[in-house]
Amino acid sequence: MLSWTASAQLDNITGVTLTFTPSMGSPVVATATDSGSGLAVDGPVNLMESTDYALAVTVQSGMDDITSQISDDADNHQIFFGLMGSIFSGDVTTLDTDSQGLPVGLSNELTTECTEDGNVSGMFQVQLADLTGMKSASSTIGDGTALFDLTWSVTVSDDPDAPPCENEEEIITDVVLTWTPTDGGTPVTAAAQDPDGEGPLDLEVLDPINLEFGTEYTMTVTLSNSIEGEDITEEIMEEDDEHMFFYEFTNDFFANPTGDGNADDRADAVNYNDFDENMLPVGLSTTWTTTGDMGAGSFRIVLKHQPGIKSETSTINDGGTDVDLTFVINNDPVNVDDLQDRLKAQLILAPNPVRDVLNWQLDTQEINDPLEVRIITGTGQVLKSYDAQNTQIDLSQLPAGSYIFQLQSGQAFVSKRFIKM
């Protein structure tokens, strides 16, 4: 338990320092300081391409370094990281954990992206959250109380002496999940599509996954690049020793596999039907059995590219990310499609692009279930959830970029993309 003095210091943070230490070379330091009107970041942060960095986060209150106080109360705190732009290869890997084995975020690792066409830039969000009484394996950015929420501009510089980029991520414009009942029946499909091809927008989920309860399905994944006419599924099969799908879903939504998927723990159960030459799972084909009527949940699918590192213990944090999508999943889809079509026709977002406040409008007279509003990144990460009674959403602190506004009513949901300036 923190003392009163320590708690007061956490409520009065006056400085944050990020130290990026490369495997070779000098550290890069980025700071945010309070000059009297709140924390303000310096920048941009200049990093070199294709470089492994150790990232340490330190926090100050007045003249005191209070990083150790956060570490001492790690069960109630977590640092979250948000990325915008192709600046890092994969996600930030957190090394330090609390007494429950949950991440803290004071000590981390990351690798900058390989660049061949000049420098690349993006945004790097760092948020320290007080999660007292609510910290869990499913905690996300936006949960709890933000003790600071800072965004740095990051530039990754092209190194002319670096080796050529290898194993670049595939261009994927279409992803289709097909759920076929093993005892016969009509297959169920759910798709995601890139709305602007090679443009700045990411894959966008188009459909929910509407399954029947108490039913066994074989789920297959097909991927393609419609711009070049490429069958990405076939390429993954040819390079299956470099690829693996990871899954995350609402806890106990399925009777088999049980649990919540292997995104948080590789050892958790997923029923893979396909394996590479080393007998390691791939995930283009899997088997699922729904439980009784669970209603609506979420289903996340992540394709990792792990050349040379795929193993029995490689995880979702290893390698590059080719696909990261989160679908709404239902196992009692009666009347869902009709309501979903009406929601999509009625939903209005304005202004779009938005700078500060996003307004949304919907005729809710025929909706009986509670409404939930979410703001989601292009890769499917839920940043914030809102009370649907509030039709004005303050997005002034959100980094510039492309996002998805998602509204859910019971098992029906509708998503619309918007641009934050």
C-alpha positions as CSV (number, residue, x, y, z in Angstrom):
1,M,0.0,0.0,0.0
2,L,1.4,3.4,-1.0
3,S,1.9,6.0,1.7
4,W,-0.1,9.2,1.6
5,T,3.1,11.1,0.5
6,A,3.7,8.6,-2.4
7,S,0.1,8.8,-3.5
8,A,0.2,12.6,-3.5
9,Q,3.4,12.4,-5.7
10,L,1.7,10.2,-8.2
11,D,-1.1,12.8,-8.4
12,N,1.5,15.5,-9.1
13,I,3.7,14.1,-11.9
14,T,6.0,16.8,-13.3
15,G,8.2,14.9,-15.6
16,V,8.4,11.7,-17.7
17,T,11.5,10.4,-19.4
18,L,11.8,7.7,-22.1
19,T,15.2,6.3,-22.6
20,F,15.7,4.2,-25.8
21,T,19.0,2.3,-25.5
22,P,20.1,0.5,-28.7
23,S,22.0,-2.8,-28.7
24,M,24.9,-0.7,-30.0
25,G,25.4,3.0,-29.8
26,S,24.3,5.9,-27.6
27,P,20.9,6.1,-25.9
28,V,18.1,8.4,-27.2
29,V,16.3,10.4,-24.5
30,A,12.8,11.9,-24.9
31,T,11.2,13.9,-22.1
32,A,7.9,15.5,-21.1
33,T,8.1,18.3,-18.5
34,D,5.6,20.5,-16.7
35,S,6.3,24.2,-17.3
36,G,3.2,25.3,-15.3
37,S,0.4,24.3,-17.6
38,G,0.7,20.6,-17.7
39,L,3.1,18.1,-19.2
40,A,4.4,18.9,-22.6
41,V,6.6,16.6,-24.8
42,D,9.7,17.4,-26.6
43,G,10.5,15.9,-30.0
44,P,10.6,14.4,-32.4
45,V,12.2,11.2,-31.1
46,N,14.9,10.2,-33.7
47,L,15.6,6.5,-33.9
48,M,17.5,4.4,-36.4
49,E,15.9,1.7,-38.6
50,S,16.1,-2.0,-38.0
51,T,17.4,-1.5,-34.4
52,D,16.6,-3.3,-31.2
53,Y,16.0,-0.8,-28.3
54,A,15.5,-1.3,-24.6
55,L,12.9,1.3,-23.5
56,A,12.9,2.5,-19.9
57,V,10.3,4.8,-18.5
58,T,11.0,7.0,-15.5
59,V,8.7,9.4,-13.7
60,Q,9.4,12.4,-11.6
61,S,7.4,14.4,-9.1
62,G,9.1,17.7,-8.3
63,M,12.7,16.9,-7.7
64,D,12.0,13.2,-6.8
65,D,12.2,10.2,-9.0
66,I,9.1,8.2,-8.2
67,T,9.6,5.3,-10.6
68,S,10.2,3.0,-7.7
69,Q,6.9,3.9,-6.2
70,I,5.1,2.8,-9.3
71,S,7.1,-0.4,-9.3
72,D,6.2,-0.9,-5.6
73,D,2.5,-0.5,-6.4
74,A,2.7,-2.4,-9.7
75,D,-0.5,-4.4,-8.9
76,N,-2.5,-1.2,-9.3
77,H,-0.6,0.5,-12.2
78,Q,0.3,-0.2,-15.8
79,I,1.9,1.8,-18.6
80,F,0.1,1.3,-22.0
81,F,1.6,2.0,-25.4
82,G,-0.2,3.1,-28.6
83,L,1.3,3.2,-32.1
84,M,0.3,5.2,-35.1
85,G,2.3,4.6,-38.3
86,S,4.9,2.0,-39.3
87,I,7.6,3.0,-36.9
88,F,8.1,-0.3,-34.9
89,S,8.3,-3.9,-36.1
90,G,5.6,-5.5,-34.0
91,D,4.4,-4.3,-30.7
92,V,6.2,-3.0,-27.6
93,T,7.2,-6.0,-25.4
94,T,6.9,-5.3,-21.7
95,L,9.5,-7.1,-19.6
96,D,8.5,-6.2,-16.0
97,T,5.4,-7.7,-14.3
98,D,3.5,-7.4,-11.0
99,S,2.8,-10.0,-8.4
100,Q,0.1,-11.5,-10.6
101,G,2.3,-11.8,-13.6
102,L,0.6,-8.8,-15.3
103,P,2.6,-6.2,-17.3
104,V,3.8,-3.0,-15.7
105,G,5.6,-1.2,-18.5
106,L,8.6,0.5,-16.9
107,S,11.0,-1.8,-18.7
108,N,10.4,-2.8,-22.3
109,E,11.8,-3.8,-25.6
110,L,11.0,-2.8,-29.2
111,T,12.5,-2.9,-32.7
112,T,12.3,-0.1,-35.2
113,E,10.9,-0.8,-38.7
114,C,13.1,-1.4,-41.7
115,T,12.9,1.4,-44.1
116,E,14.1,1.5,-47.7
117,D,12.4,4.6,-49.1
118,G,13.7,7.3,-46.8
119,N,12.7,8.2,-43.2
120,V,9.3,7.2,-41.8
121,S,7.4,9.0,-39.1
122,G,4.6,8.2,-36.7
123,M,3.2,8.8,-33.2
124,F,4.0,7.0,-30.0
125,Q,1.5,7.2,-27.2
126,V,2.5,6.4,-23.6
127,Q,-0.1,6.3,-20.8
128,L,0.3,5.5,-17.1
129,A,-3.0,4.3,-15.7
130,D,-4.2,3.8,-12.1
131,L,-6.1,0.6,-12.3
132,T,-6.7,0.1,-8.6
133,G,-9.2,-2.8,-8.1
134,M,-9.6,-3.4,-11.8
135,K,-6.2,-4.5,-13.3
136,S,-6.5,-7.7,-15.3
137,A,-5.1,-9.5,-18.3
138,S,-7.7,-7.7,-20.5
139,S,-7.0,-4.2,-19.3
140,T,-6.5,-1.8,-22.2
141,I,-5.5,1.8,-22.8
142,G,-8.2,4.0,-21.6
143,D,-9.1,1.9,-18.5
144,G,-8.8,3.3,-15.0
145,T,-7.5,6.8,-14.3
146,A,-4.8,8.2,-16.6
147,L,-2.0,9.7,-14.4
148,F,-0.4,10.9,-17.6
149,D,-1.2,10.4,-21.3
150,L,1.5,11.6,-23.6
151,T,2.2,11.3,-27.4
152,W,5.6,11.8,-29.0
153,S,6.3,12.2,-32.6
154,V,8.8,9.6,-33.7
155,T,11.0,9.6,-36.8
156,V,12.8,6.4,-37.9
157,S,15.8,7.3,-40.0
158,D,16.9,5.4,-43.1
159,D,20.4,3.9,-42.6
160,P,22.3,3.6,-45.9
161,D,24.7,1.1,-44.3
162,A,21.9,-1.2,-43.1
163,P,21.3,-4.4,-44.9
164,P,18.3,-4.6,-47.3
165,C,14.9,-5.1,-45.7
166,E,13.8,-8.7,-45.7
167,N,10.6,-10.5,-45.0
168,E,8.5,-7.4,-45.4
169,E,4.8,-7.6,-44.4
170,E,2.4,-8.7,-47.2
171,I,0.0,-6.2,-48.7
172,I,-3.4,-7.7,-47.7
173,T,-6.6,-6.1,-48.9
174,D,-9.1,-8.8,-48.2
175,V,-9.6,-11.3,-45.3
176,V,-12.5,-13.7,-45.2
177,L,-13.4,-16.0,-42.3
178,T,-15.6,-19.0,-43.4
179,W,-17.3,-21.0,-40.6
180,T,-18.7,-24.3,-42.0
181,P,-20.8,-26.5,-39.7
182,T,-19.2,-29.9,-39.5
183,D,-22.6,-31.7,-39.5
184,G,-23.7,-29.8,-42.6
185,G,-25.5,-26.6,-43.1
186,T,-24.9,-23.1,-44.6
187,P,-21.4,-21.7,-44.1
188,V,-21.2,-18.3,-42.3
189,T,-18.8,-15.7,-43.6
190,A,-17.3,-12.6,-42.1
191,A,-15.0,-10.3,-44.0
192,A,-12.6,-7.4,-43.6
193,Q,-11.4,-5.2,-46.4
194,D,-8.9,-2.4,-47.0
195,P,-11.2,0.5,-48.2
196,D,-8.4,2.3,-50.1
197,G,-6.0,-0.3,-51.3
198,E,-2.4,0.9,-50.9
199,G,-3.6,4.1,-49.2
200,P,-3.2,5.1,-45.5
201,L,-6.3,3.3,-44.3
202,D,-6.1,-0.2,-42.7
203,L,-8.2,-3.3,-43.0
204,E,-11.8,-2.6,-41.8
205,V,-14.1,-5.3,-40.4
206,L,-17.3,-5.4,-42.5
207,D,-19.4,-8.1,-40.9
208,P,-20.1,-9.7,-37.5
209,I,-19.6,-13.5,-37.1
210,N,-23.2,-14.9,-36.6
211,L,-23.0,-18.5,-35.4
212,E,-25.6,-20.9,-34.0
213,F,-25.2,-22.0,-30.4
214,G,-24.1,-25.5,-29.5
215,T,-22.6,-26.1,-33.0
216,E,-19.2,-27.3,-34.2
217,Y,-17.6,-25.3,-37.0
218,T,-14.5,-25.6,-39.1
219,M,-13.2,-22.1,-39.7
220,T,-11.0,-21.3,-42.7
221,V,-9.2,-18.1,-43.4
222,T,-8.5,-16.8,-46.9
223,L,-6.4,-13.7,-47.6
224,S,-5.7,-11.9,-50.8
225,N,-4.1,-8.8,-52.4
226,S,-6.7,-7.6,-54.9
227,I,-4.4,-4.8,-56.1
228,E,-1.9,-7.3,-57.5
229,G,-4.2,-10.2,-57.9
230,E,-2.2,-12.3,-55.4
231,D,-3.5,-15.2,-53.4
232,I,-1.9,-14.5,-50.0
233,T,-3.4,-17.7,-48.5
234,E,-1.3,-19.8,-50.9
235,E,1.9,-17.8,-50.1
236,I,1.3,-18.4,-46.4
237,M,0.9,-22.1,-47.1
238,E,4.2,-22.1,-49.0
239,E,5.9,-20.3,-46.1
240,D,4.0,-21.9,-43.3
241,D,7.1,-22.3,-41.1
242,E,7.2,-18.5,-40.9
243,H,3.6,-17.8,-40.2
244,M,1.2,-18.4,-37.3
245,F,-2.4,-17.2,-36.5
246,F,-3.2,-16.3,-32.9
247,Y,-6.7,-16.0,-31.5
248,E,-8.4,-14.1,-28.7
249,F,-12.1,-14.3,-27.8
250,T,-14.6,-13.6,-25.1
251,N,-13.9,-16.0,-22.2
252,D,-15.8,-19.3,-22.5
253,F,-17.7,-18.2,-25.6
254,F,-16.7,-21.6,-27.0
255,A,-17.2,-25.0,-25.4
256,N,-14.2,-26.1,-27.3
257,P,-11.6,-24.6,-27.1
258,T,-12.3,-23.3,-23.6
259,G,-10.8,-20.2,-22.2
260,D,-10.1,-17.0,-24.1
261,G,-7.5,-18.0,-26.8
262,N,-3.7,-18.0,-27.0
263,A,-3.0,-14.3,-27.7
264,D,-2.2,-13.7,-24.0
265,D,-0.6,-17.2,-23.4
266,R,0.7,-19.3,-26.3
267,A,0.0,-22.5,-24.2
268,D,-3.8,-21.8,-24.1
269,A,-5.9,-24.1,-26.2
270,V,-6.8,-23.4,-29.9
271,N,-7.9,-26.3,-32.1
272,Y,-5.5,-26.0,-35.1
273,N,-6.1,-28.3,-38.0
274,D,-3.0,-27.4,-40.1
275,F,0.7,-27.6,-39.2
276,D,4.1,-26.7,-40.8
277,E,7.0,-29.1,-41.5
278,N,8.1,-28.8,-37.9
279,M,4.6,-29.8,-36.7
280,L,4.0,-26.2,-35.4
281,P,0.5,-24.8,-35.8
282,V,-0.4,-22.4,-38.7
283,G,-4.1,-21.5,-38.3
284,L,-5.6,-21.3,-41.8
285,S,-7.9,-24.0,-40.6
286,T,-9.3,-24.4,-37.0
287,T,-12.2,-26.1,-35.3
288,W,-14.6,-24.4,-32.9
289,T,-17.7,-25.4,-30.9
290,T,-20.0,-22.7,-29.6
291,T,-21.6,-22.9,-26.1
292,G,-25.3,-22.3,-25.3
293,D,-26.8,-18.9,-25.9
294,M,-24.0,-16.5,-24.8
295,G,-25.2,-13.6,-26.9
296,A,-22.5,-11.2,-28.3
297,G,-18.8,-11.3,-27.7
298,S,-15.5,-10.5,-29.5
299,F,-13.2,-12.6,-31.7
300,R,-9.7,-11.4,-32.5
301,I,-7.5,-13.0,-35.2
302,V,-3.8,-12.0,-35.5
303,L,-1.4,-13.2,-38.2
304,K,2.3,-13.1,-37.2
305,H,5.2,-13.3,-39.6
306,Q,8.0,-15.0,-37.7
307,P,10.8,-15.9,-40.1
308,G,13.6,-17.8,-38.3
309,I,12.0,-17.3,-34.9
310,K,8.8,-19.4,-35.0
311,S,9.0,-22.1,-32.3
312,E,7.0,-24.0,-29.7
313,T,7.3,-21.0,-27.5
314,S,7.1,-18.0,-29.9
315,T,4.2,-15.7,-29.0
316,I,2.0,-13.0,-30.4
317,N,4.7,-10.5,-29.4
318,D,7.3,-12.1,-31.7
319,G,7.8,-11.1,-35.3
320,G,5.9,-8.7,-37.6
321,T,2.1,-8.3,-37.6
322,D,0.4,-9.0,-41.0
323,V,-3.2,-8.9,-39.8
324,D,-4.8,-7.9,-36.5
325,L,-8.6,-7.8,-36.6
326,T,-11.4,-7.9,-34.0
327,F,-14.9,-9.1,-35.0
328,V,-18.1,-9.0,-33.1
329,I,-19.2,-12.6,-32.7
330,N,-22.8,-13.8,-31.9
331,N,-24.1,-17.3,-31.2
332,D,-27.8,-16.3,-31.3
333,P,-28.1,-14.1,-34.4
334,V,-31.9,-13.9,-34.7
335,N,-32.9,-10.6,-36.4
336,V,-29.3,-9.3,-36.0
337,D,-28.8,-8.6,-39.7
338,D,-32.0,-6.5,-40.2
339,L,-31.2,-4.3,-37.2
340,Q,-27.6,-4.0,-38.3
341,D,-28.6,-2.7,-41.7
342,R,-30.9,-0.2,-40.1
343,L,-28.2,1.0,-37.7
344,K,-25.8,1.5,-40.6
345,A,-28.3,3.5,-42.6
346,Q,-29.1,5.8,-39.7
347,L,-25.8,6.4,-38.1
348,I,-24.3,9.9,-38.8
349,L,-20.8,11.1,-37.8
350,A,-19.9,14.8,-38.0
351,P,-17.6,16.5,-38.6
352,N,-15.4,14.0,-40.4
353,P,-12.5,14.6,-40.5
354,V,-12.7,15.8,-36.9
355,R,-10.3,17.9,-34.9
356,D,-11.7,18.0,-31.3
357,V,-15.3,16.9,-30.8
358,L,-17.0,14.1,-32.8
359,N,-20.8,14.1,-32.9
360,W,-22.9,11.1,-33.7
361,Q,-26.6,10.7,-34.4
362,L,-28.9,7.7,-34.4
363,D,-32.6,7.1,-34.2
364,T,-32.8,4.9,-31.1
365,Q,-36.6,4.5,-30.8
366,E,-36.6,0.9,-32.0
367,I,-33.6,-0.2,-30.0
368,N,-34.3,-2.1,-26.8
369,D,-30.8,-3.2,-25.8
370,P,-28.3,-0.9,-24.2
371,L,-25.9,0.9,-26.6
372,E,-22.2,0.9,-26.3
373,V,-19.8,3.2,-28.3
374,R,-16.2,2.3,-28.9
375,I,-13.3,4.1,-30.6
376,I,-11.0,1.5,-32.3
377,T,-7.7,1.8,-34.1
378,G,-7.4,0.5,-37.6
379,T,-5.8,-2.7,-36.3
380,G,-8.7,-3.4,-34.0
381,Q,-7.4,-2.1,-30.7
382,V,-10.2,-0.7,-28.5
383,L,-8.9,2.7,-27.2
384,K,-12.0,3.9,-25.3
385,S,-15.6,2.9,-24.6
386,Y,-18.3,5.5,-24.0
387,D,-21.8,5.8,-22.5
388,A,-24.1,6.0,-25.5
389,Q,-26.1,8.7,-23.8
390,N,-23.2,11.1,-24.6
391,T,-23.5,11.9,-28.3
392,Q,-20.5,14.2,-28.2
393,I,-17.1,12.6,-27.8
394,D,-14.0,14.6,-27.0
395,L,-11.1,13.3,-29.2
396,S,-8.8,16.3,-28.7
397,Q,-6.1,14.1,-27.0
398,L,-6.2,11.4,-29.7
399,P,-3.2,11.3,-32.1
400,A,-3.9,12.2,-35.7
401,G,-4.8,9.3,-37.9
402,S,-7.6,6.9,-39.1
403,Y,-9.9,5.3,-36.5
404,I,-13.2,3.3,-36.4
405,F,-16.3,4.5,-34.6
406,Q,-18.2,1.3,-33.5
407,L,-21.7,1.2,-32.0
408,Q,-23.2,-2.0,-30.6
409,S,-26.7,-2.8,-29.6
410,G,-27.1,-6.3,-28.2
411,Q,-25.7,-8.6,-30.9
412,A,-25.9,-6.0,-33.7
413,F,-23.1,-3.6,-34.4
414,V,-22.2,-1.0,-37.0
415,S,-18.7,0.6,-37.7
416,K,-17.8,3.8,-39.6
417,R,-14.4,5.1,-40.2
418,F,-13.4,8.6,-39.4
419,I,-10.2,10.7,-39.6
420,K,-8.7,12.6,-36.6
421,M,-6.8,15.7,-37.7
